[in-house]
Amino acid sequence: MAEHANSTTLPEVQALPNLDAISIAHLTGRQLLAVYDALTAVDEALTGSVNQPRCWGSNDLNSGGKVIEALMQWAGMARDAVTEAAERAVSSTRQDAEYCRWVVVKHHASMSDDLMEVVRQAATPLLVQGGAR
């Protein structure tokens, strides 16, 4: 397995961009939501692929399955990075702040079994320049 630039051990996958090299800090809330949704679609497609018999040996993932698993890990880390950017973003408009909040709420809804945590995230005040919430 190769040690990859984003500190993830990936089996022979050299083509993934380093997450630090992908600049997302300047993206608007709407753009962050688009990236998050795209990464979610990628992860769901990869999940469907890795669960096919052709990705498995007798008891474990085969080499192809391990590459797909590594891609899934990368997509998950990228979604985490987009979510963190959305949580830190101070938007110029209320609408843009709502897009950022949607990223955070979607992420928590997909990762949590605690409905109250999702509700808390949805109810968190929006971060808008000038204090308009």
C-alpha positions as CSV (number, residue, x, y, z in Angstrom):
1,M,0.0,0.0,0.0
2,A,1.2,3.5,-0.8
3,E,1.2,6.3,1.7
4,H,-0.8,9.0,0.0
5,A,-0.4,12.8,0.3
6,N,-3.5,13.2,2.5
7,S,-2.1,10.8,5.1
8,T,-4.3,7.9,4.1
9,T,-2.9,4.6,3.3
10,L,-4.3,3.8,-0.2
11,P,-3.6,0.6,-2.1
12,E,-1.7,1.7,-5.3
13,V,-4.0,4.7,-5.8
14,Q,-1.8,7.5,-7.0
15,A,-4.3,9.7,-8.9
16,L,-6.3,11.1,-6.1
17,P,-5.8,14.8,-5.4
18,N,-4.4,15.8,-2.1
19,L,-7.3,17.3,-0.1
20,D,-5.1,20.2,1.1
21,A,-4.5,21.1,-2.6
22,I,-8.2,21.4,-3.3
23,S,-9.1,24.9,-2.4
24,I,-12.7,25.1,-1.1
25,A,-12.4,28.0,1.3
26,H,-13.5,30.5,-1.3
27,L,-16.6,28.6,-2.4
28,T,-20.0,30.1,-1.7
29,G,-22.6,28.1,0.3
30,R,-24.4,27.2,-2.9
31,Q,-21.1,25.9,-4.4
32,L,-20.2,23.9,-1.2
33,L,-23.7,22.3,-1.3
34,A,-23.1,21.3,-5.0
35,V,-19.7,19.8,-4.1
36,Y,-21.1,18.0,-1.1
37,D,-24.0,16.5,-3.1
38,A,-21.6,15.4,-5.9
39,L,-19.3,13.7,-3.4
40,T,-22.3,12.0,-1.8
41,A,-23.4,10.7,-5.2
42,V,-19.8,9.4,-5.8
43,D,-19.7,7.7,-2.5
44,E,-23.1,6.0,-3.1
45,A,-22.0,4.8,-6.5
46,L,-18.8,3.5,-5.1
47,T,-20.7,1.7,-2.3
48,G,-22.8,0.0,-4.9
49,S,-19.7,-1.1,-6.8
50,V,-17.7,-2.4,-3.9
51,N,-20.6,-4.6,-2.8
52,Q,-20.6,-6.5,-6.1
53,P,-19.2,-10.0,-6.1
54,R,-16.5,-9.0,-8.6
55,C,-14.9,-6.9,-5.9
56,W,-14.6,-9.8,-3.4
57,G,-12.2,-12.7,-3.0
58,S,-13.2,-15.6,-0.8
59,N,-13.5,-13.6,2.4
60,D,-12.2,-10.1,1.8
61,L,-12.0,-7.4,-0.8
62,N,-9.9,-8.2,-3.8
63,S,-7.4,-5.7,-5.2
64,G,-10.1,-3.9,-7.3
65,G,-12.3,-3.8,-4.3
66,K,-9.6,-2.3,-2.2
67,V,-9.0,0.5,-4.7
68,I,-12.7,1.3,-4.6
69,E,-12.7,1.2,-0.8
70,A,-9.8,3.7,-0.9
71,L,-11.8,5.9,-3.2
72,M,-14.7,5.7,-0.8
73,Q,-12.4,6.8,2.1
74,W,-11.1,9.7,0.1
75,A,-14.7,10.8,-0.9
76,G,-15.6,10.6,2.8
77,M,-12.7,12.7,3.9
78,A,-13.5,15.2,1.1
79,R,-17.2,15.4,2.4
80,D,-15.8,16.0,5.9
81,A,-13.6,18.9,4.5
82,V,-16.6,20.4,2.7
83,T,-18.7,20.2,5.8
84,E,-16.0,21.8,7.9
85,A,-15.7,24.6,5.4
86,A,-19.5,25.1,5.5
87,E,-19.5,25.2,9.3
88,R,-16.8,27.9,9.4
89,A,-18.2,30.0,6.5
90,V,-19.4,33.5,7.2
91,S,-21.7,34.2,4.3
92,S,-22.5,37.5,2.7
93,T,-26.2,36.8,2.4
94,R,-28.8,34.9,4.4
95,Q,-29.5,32.6,1.4
96,D,-25.8,31.6,1.1
97,A,-25.7,31.0,4.9
98,E,-28.7,28.7,4.5
99,Y,-26.9,26.7,1.8
100,C,-24.0,26.3,4.2
101,R,-26.3,25.1,6.9
102,W,-27.9,22.6,4.5
103,V,-24.4,21.1,4.0
104,V,-24.0,20.7,7.8
105,V,-27.5,19.3,8.3
106,K,-27.3,16.8,5.5
107,H,-23.9,15.6,6.8
108,H,-25.2,15.2,10.3
109,A,-28.4,13.5,9.1
110,S,-26.4,11.0,7.1
111,M,-23.8,10.3,9.9
112,S,-25.9,10.3,13.0
113,D,-28.6,8.2,14.6
114,D,-29.4,11.0,17.0
115,L,-32.3,13.0,15.6
116,M,-31.8,15.7,18.3
117,E,-28.3,16.4,17.0
118,V,-29.6,16.9,13.5
119,V,-32.3,19.3,14.9
120,R,-29.6,21.2,16.9
121,Q,-27.6,21.6,13.7
122,A,-30.6,22.8,11.8
123,A,-31.4,25.3,14.6
124,T,-27.9,26.7,14.8
125,P,-27.8,30.5,14.0
126,L,-26.7,31.3,10.5
127,L,-23.3,33.1,10.1
128,V,-23.9,36.1,8.0
129,Q,-21.6,39.1,7.6
130,G,-23.0,42.1,9.5
131,G,-24.9,39.9,11.9
132,A,-28.2,39.4,9.9
133,R,-29.5,35.9,10.9
